């Protein structure tokens, strides 16, 4: 066995052990929501961003800050508001006097976006100009201020939240920016037992400490390991078939897609299906990607990339239902 393979095996075992420890540490603060935590971790191990959708009071902000503590990463929270300017998040240049030469010079003061994990709280409450500044940081991992590029720290993740109820006074995210998020994660209400546990924990005087499990260097190494997980041709074909079936107006589109969708998933969705499935395979203890891994990540990857038309909305059809049918039909075609 080569040194590279041995190192990969060691890192894979480290990832699996860290996954269990992370869930334990996060569980000290966050009750339930195990699927949400797993999807956040997959996004991080895929070097990608995630959008959390849920009503207020479901501890989305607390979940992200707790995750940052467990990963020992620098964390910043930005509350998005209608009057937020791009410079409020990226930073700006100020004129300062040099104490020695007495000359005036520009000095860059970095904004809150220069952190490892950035929580963009209620991201749809800020105008497109500010959203565009965030988009550059997400995609290019840099911010341009005064004609100079300033690189984001590594690792760098944007975990955004959005309230699905209030839409008045909001600025819906453009499709190009939504496409930059690996997952759209739905945060649901807790179960009866979980809610009682939340009530007891939230009203007690007990102080809980979250211990770091990984650090930035570990995460960067694990991101490389995820990309090296092997994928068979059949699994590639399965993922490709799902996205190609989703595109209305094309010869390969499924019949129900022509009826219910205005827009389908692009090639970035195809790549993300494979990448996220690699992370999912490692977290469940496998060394290769199976079709079940594609199925597990298909819904959070596709739900913000498919657009329902009026006919689907009038029939009460949901995006998640369309995705289930896409996966089912693709599986039948690949098995045939």
Secondary structure, DSSP 8 states (H G I E B T S, - for coil): --HHHHHHHHHHHHHHHHHHHHHHHHTTT--S-HHHHHHHHHHHHTT-EEEEE--TTS-HHHHHHHHHHHTT--EEEEE--TT--HHHHHEEEEEEE-TTT--EEEEEEE-TTSSSEEEEETGGGS-HHHHHHHHHHHHHSEEEETTEEEE--SS-EEEEEE-SS--TT-----HHHHTTEEEEEE-----HHHHHHHHHHHTS-----------HHHHHHHHHHHHTSEE-HHHHHHHHHHHHHT-TTSTT--HHHHHHEEE---HHHHHHHHHHHHHHHHHTT-SEE-HHHHHHHHHHHHTTT-EE-HHHHHTT--HHHHHHHHHHHHHHHHH-
